[in-house]
Amino acid sequence: MRKTLLITALLALAGAAHAGPDEALNKAGCVACHAQDRKLVGPAFKDIAAKYRGQKDAAAQLADKVRKGGKGVWGPIPMPPSGADKIADADLKAALEWVLAL
């Protein structure tokens, strides 16, 4: 019984180590300007996925853009780098992979 409890506790801690895509996108502030299926201030996540579909380095490109900000790709409104420093690289990568899979 102790072994089962220990294993359960360790698995719970391991699962808590990384945020899910929704949590990471929220924590980074992405959802203030982006939604999954409709344009807000920035493009919908599904539109981002469509634009970058098939590009090998899409996740790395987007991670760089999230971290540094960007402008001119989706129109005149720039994307600030705000909040990107609040999430771990692994969580950002998982969130971007989720976006790109839409």
C-alpha positions as CSV (number, residue, x, y, z in Angstrom):
1,M,0.0,0.0,0.0
2,R,2.8,2.4,0.8
3,K,4.5,1.7,-2.5
4,T,1.2,2.5,-4.4
5,L,0.8,5.8,-2.5
6,L,4.4,6.7,-3.2
7,I,4.1,6.0,-6.9
8,T,0.8,7.9,-7.1
9,A,2.3,10.9,-5.4
10,L,5.4,10.9,-7.7
11,L,3.2,10.6,-10.8
12,A,1.1,13.6,-9.6
13,L,4.2,15.7,-9.0
14,A,5.7,14.8,-12.4
15,G,2.4,15.8,-14.0
16,A,2.4,19.1,-12.2
17,A,5.9,19.9,-13.3
18,H,4.8,21.2,-16.7
19,A,1.8,23.4,-17.5
20,G,-0.8,22.2,-20.1
21,P,-1.1,24.2,-23.3
22,D,-4.1,26.1,-22.1
23,E,-2.4,27.1,-18.9
24,A,0.8,28.0,-20.6
25,L,-0.9,30.2,-23.2
26,N,-2.9,31.9,-20.4
27,K,0.1,32.4,-18.2
28,A,2.1,33.9,-21.0
29,G,-0.8,36.3,-21.7
30,C,-1.4,34.9,-25.2
31,V,-5.1,34.6,-24.7
32,A,-5.4,38.3,-24.1
33,C,-5.0,38.8,-27.9
34,H,-5.5,35.4,-29.4
35,A,-8.4,32.9,-29.3
36,Q,-8.5,29.3,-30.7
37,D,-11.0,29.9,-33.5
38,R,-11.5,33.6,-34.0
39,K,-9.4,36.7,-34.5
40,L,-9.2,39.1,-31.5
41,V,-6.4,41.6,-31.6
42,G,-4.1,39.0,-33.1
43,P,-4.9,36.1,-35.4
44,A,-6.8,33.0,-34.2
45,F,-4.6,30.0,-33.2
46,K,-6.1,28.0,-36.0
47,D,-5.1,30.6,-38.5
48,I,-1.5,30.6,-37.1
49,A,-1.5,26.8,-37.5
50,A,-2.7,27.0,-41.1
51,K,-0.1,29.7,-42.0
52,Y,2.8,27.6,-40.6
53,R,1.6,24.1,-41.5
54,G,4.3,22.0,-43.1
55,Q,7.2,24.2,-42.0
56,K,9.8,22.2,-40.2
57,D,11.0,25.0,-38.0
58,A,7.6,26.6,-37.3
59,A,7.7,25.9,-33.5
60,A,11.1,27.4,-33.2
61,Q,10.2,30.4,-35.3
62,L,7.1,31.0,-33.2
63,A,8.9,30.5,-29.9
64,D,11.4,33.2,-30.9
65,K,8.5,35.5,-32.0
66,V,6.7,34.9,-28.7
67,R,9.8,35.6,-26.7
68,K,10.9,38.7,-28.6
69,G,7.6,40.0,-30.0
70,G,7.0,40.7,-33.7
71,K,5.3,42.9,-36.2
72,G,4.2,43.0,-39.8
73,V,3.3,39.3,-40.3
74,W,-0.4,39.7,-39.5
75,G,-0.9,43.4,-40.1
76,P,0.1,46.6,-38.5
77,I,-0.5,45.8,-34.8
78,P,2.8,44.5,-33.3
79,M,2.9,41.6,-30.9
80,P,4.7,42.5,-27.7
81,P,6.9,40.0,-25.9
82,S,4.9,40.5,-22.7
83,G,4.5,37.5,-20.4
84,A,6.7,35.2,-22.4
85,D,9.3,35.2,-19.7
86,K,6.8,33.7,-17.3
87,I,6.7,30.3,-18.9
88,A,9.4,27.6,-19.2
89,D,10.8,26.7,-22.6
90,A,9.3,23.2,-22.4
91,D,5.8,24.6,-21.6
92,L,6.1,27.2,-24.4
93,K,7.2,24.4,-26.8
94,A,4.2,22.2,-25.8
95,A,1.8,25.1,-26.2
96,L,3.1,26.0,-29.6
97,E,2.9,22.4,-30.7
98,W,-0.7,22.3,-29.6
99,V,-1.4,25.5,-31.6
100,L,0.3,24.1,-34.7
101,A,-1.7,20.9,-34.4
102,L,-5.0,22.8,-34.7
